[in-house]
Amino acid sequence: MNKYIKLIILYHTILLYCCSEYKLNTRSKTSNLYNTQVPKKPTTAVQGNKNVDESDTAHKTDTPTIFSLTADEETKFNTFELALNAIMTIDQNILDYPKQELIYAKLYSRYGYPNAFTEEGYKRARERLAKTRVLYSEHGQVYKRIINTYTNLMKWIKDKPQQKQKLVKAFAPAYDFLETKRQEISPSQNINQYIRSAINWYGKSYWKKESDIFDVSRNGRYGQNSENCIYKFFESIMQASFSSSDTKESPNESLINQIVQEITSCGRAKINGNLIPILRAWGNDIDSLQCSN
């Protein structure tokens, strides 16, 4: 009897031991399941004992420096462009000669023959527009090339401040000289109005008879010795820089260099054979307007 009792106690002890170990193993597995850590992103230490993601620093790049003109440079460039635009308008008016001839022919014909053109009307119109007719007939293709080349350059340079700055540096002495003349001669106008009025005044001469007396200097307001130095200065830049076809690989950069040379080295911008700049001929004591070597 005792033998059986001992066996029962032994089996019971073994059973309790096995059940207890099963519970311990189950609890351990459950604990490991819930305590598993999610991997973290690799971090990089930065100043201030802060951590940032490497993925954030990988996309950081240096911000490029944006070049722009100063307010003074912008003002001078706008004045330079305004002057050349005024010259281009005169060139375009010359190309419109056929239309102007019809207008004047009709004007001179209407008195004797309303609603009709007469031979006398055409004759008088051609006499009135003789200067413009010659320019249109002999140089019409040149004016077209000037207008097209200049227009393309202005579109190209619009968002290129460094190229604008090249022109401004070359033009600055002439700008300062013209500003001095404006203050002396026409203080009621600003610099843009003064230059535009000078160019437009000269443009009127193309629509005058050859026999008409027309002082393009406007009594010395725009030049001396019956010269309109302002018009001739900017017109020479247009003629020398934009009249020839350029087949170079970088025609616009070449044009910028040509304009700079024309302004600073005189080129064709002269009033006599001694290579005196047009504007210097107007201001005899302006050393800054001498031709560069």
Secondary structure per residue as TSV (DSSP state, phi and psi in degrees):
chain	resnum	aa	ss	phi	psi
A	1	M	-	360.0	-46.3
A	2	N	H	-60.5	-33.6
A	3	K	H	-61.1	-43.6
A	4	Y	H	-68.1	-38.9
A	5	I	H	-61.9	-42.4
A	6	K	H	-63.7	-39.8
A	7	L	H	-64.3	-40.9
A	8	I	H	-62.0	-43.6
A	9	I	H	-62.7	-40.4
A	10	L	H	-63.4	-48.3
A	11	Y	H	-60.8	-38.6
A	12	H	H	-65.8	-40.7
A	13	T	H	-64.2	-43.9
A	14	I	H	-62.0	-40.7
A	15	L	H	-63.7	-43.8
A	16	L	H	-63.2	-40.3
A	17	Y	H	-63.4	-44.1
A	18	C	H	-64.8	-42.4
A	19	C	H	-64.7	-39.3
A	20	S	H	-64.0	-43.2
A	21	E	H	-66.3	-34.6
A	22	Y	H	-63.2	-42.8
A	23	K	H	-64.1	-38.8
A	24	L	H	-64.2	-44.0
A	25	N	H	-64.8	-39.3
A	26	T	H	-65.3	-43.4
A	27	R	H	-63.8	-37.5
A	28	S	H	-65.6	-42.1
A	29	K	H	-66.1	-39.9
A	30	T	H	-65.0	-41.2
A	31	S	H	-62.5	-41.6
A	32	N	H	-65.0	-34.7
A	33	L	H	-63.2	-43.8
A	34	Y	H	-84.3	-17.0
A	35	N	T	-97.7	5.4
A	36	T	-	-65.2	127.7
A	37	Q	-	-92.4	142.4
A	38	V	-	-79.3	133.3
A	39	P	-	-61.1	139.7
A	40	K	-	-95.0	155.6
A	41	K	-	-66.2	145.0
A	42	P	-	-63.5	139.8
A	43	T	E	-118.9	159.5
A	44	T	E	-122.8	129.7
A	45	A	E	-73.4	137.2
A	46	V	E	-127.7	175.8
A	47	Q	T	-61.6	151.0
A	48	G	T	84.2	15.1
A	49	N	T	55.9	33.6
A	50	K	E	-105.8	152.9
A	51	N	E	-113.3	134.4
A	52	V	E	-128.3	154.2
A	53	D	E	-68.2	139.3
A	54	E	H	-63.0	-30.2
A	55	S	H	-64.9	-27.8
A	56	D	H	-74.6	-44.2
A	57	T	H	-71.0	-23.6
A	58	A	H	-66.5	-27.4
A	59	H	T	-94.3	-2.0
A	60	K	-	-80.4	129.7
A	61	T	-	-132.4	160.1
A	62	D	-	-68.9	134.9
A	63	T	-	-76.0	125.3
A	64	P	-	-66.6	146.6
A	65	T	-	-75.9	129.2
A	66	I	-	-95.5	120.8
A	67	F	-	-88.1	136.6
A	68	S	-	-146.9	157.3
A	69	L	-	-75.6	151.9
A	70	T	-	-73.9	168.2
A	71	A	H	-61.2	-38.6
A	72	D	H	-66.8	-42.5
A	73	E	H	-64.5	-39.6
A	74	E	H	-62.5	-40.8
A	75	T	H	-62.6	-45.8
A	76	K	H	-66.1	-40.0
A	77	F	H	-64.4	-42.8
A	78	N	H	-60.6	-38.7
A	79	T	H	-66.1	-42.4
A	80	F	H	-61.8	-45.3
A	81	E	H	-65.0	-41.1
A	82	L	H	-58.7	-43.0
A	83	A	H	-64.2	-44.8
A	84	L	H	-68.2	-32.6
A	85	N	H	-63.4	-38.9
A	86	A	H	-65.4	-39.2
A	87	I	H	-64.1	-42.8
A	88	M	H	-61.8	-36.3
A	89	T	H	-62.9	-41.1
A	90	I	H	-64.1	-42.2
A	91	D	H	-60.6	-40.6
A	92	Q	H	-65.7	-37.2
A	93	N	H	-62.8	-36.3
A	94	I	H	-64.9	-39.7
A	95	L	H	-67.3	-19.6
A	96	D	T	-88.6	15.5
A	97	Y	H	-52.3	-46.3
A	98	P	H	-55.1	-39.4
A	99	K	H	-66.0	-41.6
A	100	Q	H	-66.5	-36.1
A	101	E	H	-61.9	-42.2
A	102	L	H	-63.3	-40.5
A	103	I	H	-62.1	-47.0
A	104	Y	H	-71.7	-35.7
A	105	A	H	-62.5	-40.7
A	106	K	H	-66.7	-39.8
A	107	L	H	-61.4	-44.8
A	108	Y	H	-79.0	-13.5
A	109	S	H	-95.3	-24.0
A	110	R	T	-68.4	-23.8
A	111	Y	T	-68.7	-45.2
A	112	G	T	-88.6	-32.4
A	113	Y	S	-134.3	83.9
A	114	P	T	-59.7	143.5
A	115	N	T	66.8	18.8
A	116	A	S	-146.6	155.6
A	117	F	-	-103.4	136.4
A	118	T	-	-109.7	159.8
A	119	E	H	-61.9	-36.8
A	120	E	H	-64.5	-38.3
A	121	G	H	-62.3	-44.0
A	122	Y	H	-64.8	-39.2
A	123	K	H	-61.7	-46.7
A	124	R	H	-67.5	-35.4
A	125	A	H	-64.7	-42.1
A	126	R	H	-68.0	-34.4
A	127	E	H	-66.1	-42.5
A	128	R	H	-65.0	-36.2
A	129	L	T	-106.8	28.3
A	130	A	H	-57.8	-44.4
A	131	K	H	-61.2	-48.1
A	132	T	H	-67.5	-35.8
A	133	R	H	-62.6	-41.0
A	134	V	H	-64.9	-45.7
A	135	L	H	-62.2	-40.8
A	136	Y	H	-66.7	-43.4
A	137	S	H	-69.9	-41.3
A	138	E	H	-93.9	-25.1
A	139	H	H	-130.2	15.7
A	140	G	H	-56.8	-43.1
A	141	Q	H	-66.2	-34.1
A	142	V	H	-65.5	-44.2
A	143	Y	H	-62.1	-39.3
A	144	K	H	-62.0	-43.9
A	145	R	H	-64.8	-40.4
A	146	I	H	-60.4	-48.2
A	147	I	H	-63.1	-45.7
A	148	N	H	-65.2	-45.3
A	149	T	H	-65.9	-43.7
A	150	Y	H	-64.2	-44.1
A	151	T	H	-60.1	-43.5
A	152	N	H	-64.8	-38.8
A	153	L	H	-64.5	-43.2
A	154	M	H	-64.9	-33.4
A	155	K	H	-68.3	-41.8
A	156	W	H	-66.8	-39.5
A	157	I	H	-83.5	-7.5
A	158	K	T	-52.5	-43.1
A	159	D	T	-111.4	32.4
A	160	K	-	-127.3	79.5
A	161	P	H	-61.3	-31.0
A	162	Q	H	-67.9	-35.5
A	163	Q	H	-70.1	-37.5
A	164	K	H	-61.1	-40.1
A	165	Q	H	-62.8	-35.3
A	166	K	H	-59.1	-44.7
A	167	L	H	-66.7	-39.9
A	168	V	H	-63.1	-44.4
A	169	K	H	-61.5	-38.5
A	170	A	H	-71.6	-37.2
A	171	F	H	-82.7	-19.9
A	172	A	H	-53.0	-46.6
A	173	P	H	-60.8	-40.1
A	174	A	H	-66.3	-39.9
A	175	Y	H	-59.9	-48.3
A	176	D	H	-62.2	-39.0
A	177	F	H	-63.8	-45.8
A	178	L	H	-66.5	-33.4
A	179	E	H	-65.6	-38.5
A	180	T	H	-64.0	-43.2
A	181	K	H	-63.5	-39.7
A	182	R	H	-61.8	-45.8
A	183	Q	H	-62.5	-33.5
A	184	E	H	-78.6	-40.7
A	185	I	H	-103.6	-39.8
A	186	S	-	-136.2	65.8
A	187	P	T	-65.6	-17.8
A	188	S	T	-76.3	-12.9
A	189	Q	S	-105.7	153.1
A	190	N	-	-85.7	175.1
A	191	I	H	-62.1	-38.5
A	192	N	H	-67.8	-41.6
A	193	Q	H	-64.5	-40.0
A	194	Y	H	-64.1	-47.1
A	195	I	H	-66.6	-44.2
A	196	R	H	-63.2	-41.5
A	197	S	H	-65.6	-35.1
A	198	A	H	-65.6	-44.6
A	199	I	H	-68.0	-43.9
A	200	N	H	-64.8	-35.0
A	201	W	H	-62.7	-43.7
A	202	Y	H	-64.7	-37.8
A	203	G	H	-58.6	-28.1
A	204	K	G	-65.2	-25.3
A	205	S	G	-65.4	-24.6
A	206	Y	G	-70.4	-16.6
A	207	W	G	-109.3	15.8
A	208	K	S	-103.2	155.2
A	209	K	-	-66.2	151.3
A	210	E	T	-63.0	-27.3
A	211	S	T	-81.4	-13.3
A	212	D	S	-72.3	141.3
A	213	I	-	-90.4	116.7
A	214	F	-	-136.2	114.0
A	215	D	-	-83.6	101.6
A	216	V	T	-68.9	-18.3
A	217	S	T	-81.5	-12.8
A	218	R	T	54.7	58.0
A	219	N	T	58.1	40.9
A	220	G	T	82.6	5.3
A	221	R	T	-70.1	-32.5
A	222	Y	S	-116.9	8.5
A	223	G	-	167.5	-169.4
A	224	Q	S	-133.5	165.2
A	225	N	T	55.8	42.5
A	226	S	T	59.9	28.3
A	227	E	-	-110.5	140.4
A	228	N	-	-97.2	88.0
A	229	C	H	-65.6	-30.9
A	230	I	H	-66.2	-48.6
A	231	Y	H	-61.9	-46.7
A	232	K	H	-64.5	-34.2
A	233	F	H	-62.7	-52.2
A	234	F	H	-74.3	-33.5
A	235	E	H	-65.5	-36.9
A	236	S	H	-66.5	-34.2
A	237	I	H	-63.7	-44.8
A	238	M	H	-63.2	-46.2
A	239	Q	H	-64.7	-46.5
A	240	A	H	-73.3	-31.1
A	241	S	H	-94.5	-30.6
A	242	F	H	-117.8	-1.9
A	243	S	S	-82.8	-21.5
A	244	S	S	-102.3	149.5
A	245	S	-	-75.7	134.4
A	246	D	-	-111.3	121.1
A	247	T	-	-105.5	13.7
A	248	K	S	-71.4	162.9
A	249	E	S	-65.5	-33.7
A	250	S	S	-121.5	74.0
A	251	P	H	-61.8	-34.6
A	252	N	H	-69.8	-44.1
A	253	E	H	-61.2	-38.3
A	254	S	H	-63.6	-39.1
A	255	L	H	-64.9	-40.7
A	256	I	H	-59.5	-46.2
A	257	N	H	-63.7	-37.2
A	258	Q	H	-65.3	-42.0
A	259	I	H	-64.8	-44.5
A	260	V	H	-59.7	-44.2
A	261	Q	H	-63.5	-40.4
A	262	E	H	-62.5	-38.1
A	263	I	H	-77.8	-44.6
A	264	T	H	-89.0	-24.8
A	265	S	S	-111.5	12.9
A	266	C	-	74.2	-58.2
A	267	G	T	53.5	-125.0
A	268	R	T	-88.5	-4.0
A	269	A	-	-80.2	66.5
A	270	K	B	-136.6	161.9
A	271	I	S	-111.4	-10.9
A	272	N	S	-154.4	-177.5
A	273	G	T	-72.1	-5.4
A	274	N	T	-90.7	12.7
A	275	L	-	57.7	36.0
A	276	I	-	-84.1	125.7
A	277	P	B	-57.9	149.5
A	278	I	H	-55.8	-47.7
A	279	L	H	-71.1	-31.9
A	280	R	H	-68.0	-30.6
A	281	A	H	-64.6	-23.6
A	282	W	H	-85.8	-33.4
A	283	G	S	-120.6	92.9
A	284	N	T	-66.0	-18.0
A	285	D	T	-110.8	18.9
A	286	I	-	-94.3	93.5
A	287	D	G	-63.9	-31.9
A	288	S	G	-67.2	-12.0
A	289	L	G	-100.6	11.5
A	290	Q	S	-69.9	155.2
A	291	C	-	-67.7	140.5
A	292	S	-	-81.6	154.7
A	293	N	-	-83.1	360.0
